[in-house]
Amino acid sequence: MNQVIDVLIKRRSVRAYEQKEISADIRAEILKATLRAPTAGNLMLYSIVDVTDQKIKDRLAVTCDNQPFLARAPMVWLFLADYQRWFDYYLACGVEELCRQKKIPLRKPEEGDLFLACCDALIAAQNAVIAAESFGIGSCYIGDIMEQYEIHKELFDLPQYTFPIGLLVFGYPTPEQMRRPYTTRFDEKFILFENRYHRLSGQELKEMFAENEDRMAKGQGREGIANFGQAMYIYKFNAEFSVEMSRSVRLILKQWMS
Ligand SMILES: Cc1cc2nc3c(=O)[nH]c(=O)nc-3n(C[C@H](O)[C@H](O)[C@H](O)COP(=O)(O)O)c2cc1C
């Protein structure tokens, strides 16, 4: 095993941090590695907001589905899918007049551009995760940043062609965090297919979730919940935060496309 594989395999999400700052030198190294991430057309369709203001961290800890550990992280980076910078540049370069001359419609950022920018932002974010990990700094994604768009838009002054796609919190893990068992993964045969997609049969789904079902059967049952799938459906998929995330993303899309 080489060192890179070792860092990748040993990474886990870290949600409790030592009260130790991340030095400016290490931050700079993490940033350098982040910005070297592959990026569509070398456009760098993302921005990073380094959240240093404790008041903003405190607010995010509430607006991101009440996750107090977020506020205790020494480093918090917001990853934005960002087409604003390029579109502003196009406008500054006179593309409106150019389109008039060429008698073609002015094309603005659309759904495809948004997805591409999201790819860029998340690929850069994962570079940051791995770079931090290589310095012994743990991290955790906060997907709930896609919720509460109205609040986050105001909090970060987000213009039309930006999309808050990921929040990353970083810090040195506490010893307890280092002792936590690793999360499991589904067997690769359910994830990796050859040449074409394979839709799992009922029997395969049963096999895939057997461990989860087993663990759930051993634990405390919840009233009216018969199995792992029902628990996940009620407490994750159909939970308030998931519904809010979809509402918020719908709003962002509407604004992006307006
Ligand atoms: C897109 C995304 C969003 C996530 N959002 C949260 C979150 O809001 N809060 C949290 O505690 N963990 C969050 N996580 C971390 C996952 O829960 C974690 O990666 C998963 O349980 C596997 O555990 P591991 O990272 O320790 O291997 C998120 C991870 C991803 C990739």
The ligand as an SDF file (V2000), in Angstrom:
LIG
                    3D

 31 33  0  0  0  0  0  0  0  0999 V2000
  -22.4700   15.2550    0.4260 C   0  0  0  0  0  0  0  0  0  0  0  0
  -22.2620   14.8800    1.8780 C   0  0  0  0  0  0  0  0  0  0  0  0
  -23.0060   15.5010    2.8570 C   0  0  0  0  0  0  0  0  0  0  0  0
  -22.8050   15.1710    4.2100 C   0  0  0  0  0  0  0  0  0  0  0  0
  -23.4710   15.8650    5.1840 N   0  0  0  0  0  0  0  0  0  0  0  0
  -23.2250   15.6090    6.4700 C   0  0  0  0  0  0  0  0  0  0  0  0
  -23.8350   16.3840    7.4840 C   0  0  0  0  0  0  0  0  0  0  0  0
  -24.6100   17.3150    7.2250 O   0  0  0  0  0  0  0  0  0  0  0  0
  -23.5340   16.1050    8.7730 N   0  0  0  0  0  0  0  0  0  0  0  0
  -22.6640   15.0990    9.1120 C   0  0  0  0  0  0  0  0  0  0  0  0
  -22.4290   14.9070   10.3010 O   0  0  0  0  0  0  0  0  0  0  0  0
  -22.0590   14.3470    8.1710 N   0  0  0  0  0  0  0  0  0  0  0  0
  -22.3180   14.5790    6.8600 C   0  0  0  0  0  0  0  0  0  0  0  0
  -21.6630   13.8590    5.8940 N   0  0  0  0  0  0  0  0  0  0  0  0
  -20.7150   12.7950    6.2700 C   0  0  0  0  0  0  0  0  0  0  0  0
  -21.3110   11.4070    6.0540 C   0  0  0  0  0  0  0  0  0  0  0  0
  -22.2770   11.1630    7.0390 O   0  0  0  0  0  0  0  0  0  0  0  0
  -20.1920   10.3740    6.0930 C   0  0  0  0  0  0  0  0  0  0  0  0
  -19.2960   10.6060    5.0380 O   0  0  0  0  0  0  0  0  0  0  0  0
  -20.7320    8.9430    5.9920 C   0  0  0  0  0  0  0  0  0  0  0  0
  -21.5220    8.6140    7.1030 O   0  0  0  0  0  0  0  0  0  0  0  0
  -19.5980    7.9120    5.8890 C   0  0  0  0  0  0  0  0  0  0  0  0
  -18.7490    8.0340    7.0120 O   0  0  0  0  0  0  0  0  0  0  0  0
  -17.1920    8.3160    6.8720 P   0  0  0  0  0  0  0  0  0  0  0  0
  -17.0380    9.6080    6.1130 O   0  0  0  0  0  0  0  0  0  0  0  0
  -16.7040    8.4460    8.2900 O   0  0  0  0  0  0  0  0  0  0  0  0
  -16.6000    7.1650    6.1420 O   0  0  0  0  0  0  0  0  0  0  0  0
  -21.8570   14.1610    4.5560 C   0  0  0  0  0  0  0  0  0  0  0  0
  -21.1130   13.5530    3.5420 C   0  0  0  0  0  0  0  0  0  0  0  0
  -21.3040   13.9120    2.2220 C   0  0  0  0  0  0  0  0  0  0  0  0
  -20.4440   13.2680    1.1590 C   0  0  0  0  0  0  0  0  0  0  0  0
  1  2  1  0
  2  3  1  0
  2 30  2  0
  3  4  2  0
  4  5  1  0
  4 28  1  0
  5  6  2  0
  6  7  1  0
  6 13  1  0
  7  8  2  0
  7  9  1  0
  9 10  1  0
 10 11  2  0
 10 12  1  0
 12 13  2  0
 13 14  1  0
 14 15  1  0
 14 28  1  0
 15 16  1  0
 16 17  1  0
 16 18  1  0
 18 19  1  0
 18 20  1  0
 20 21  1  0
 20 22  1  0
 22 23  1  0
 23 24  1  0
 24 25  2  0
 24 26  1  0
 24 27  1  0
 28 29  2  0
 29 30  1  0
 30 31  1  0
M  END
$$$$
